[in-house]
Amino acid sequence: MSRIDESKPFVPVRIAVLTVSDSRTLAEDRSGDTLVARLTEAGHVLADRRIVRDERAEIAAQLRAWVADPGVDVVISTGGTGLTGRDVTVEAHREVYEKEIEAFATVFTMISMQKIGTSAVQSRATGGVAGGTYLFALPGSPGACRDAWDEILALQLDYRHRPCNFVEIMPRLEEHLRRK
């Protein structure tokens, strides 16, 4: 069963937070604030924080910049995962991914179902890996960010989490580049 192994050291990771919105500013970004508060309270490092418009090319460019930055281990975006015409965050993420973490969307939907019922089908939350960096796209509501962090990311980004976690495999994410 899932647990925290207190005999292991906590390993902080460097997390960038991206809010996708045509209208929000940092002062009004409750979802970004939720993520920043939770990740720093957990002991992780806020590597960067930005807001970009709901434009696929701009979102993908920011994701690629962070993937190329050795000071960023994880990117969490919020907003733009719905079904409307302006919701292009998922497409931008998938354009950058080398590998998608399909089960992230499934687990997020299961958690959302417990909170908002069948409305959970309207979210297209996603996760993936590119250039040794984890990328996660969450809905734009503070509640969804809270649920994703508290129920999935806080555990998977904790090196002490057993039976396994994302942090312990970070050094191996790009092992295919080292093969001869």
Secondary structure by P-SEA (a helix, b strand, c coil): cccccccbbbbbbbbbbbbbcccccccccaaaaaaaaaaaaacccccccccccccaaaaaaaaaaaaacccccbbbbcccccccccccaaaaaaacccccccaaaaaaaaaaaaccccccccccccccccccbbbbbbcccaaaaaaaaacccccccccccccccccccccccccccccc
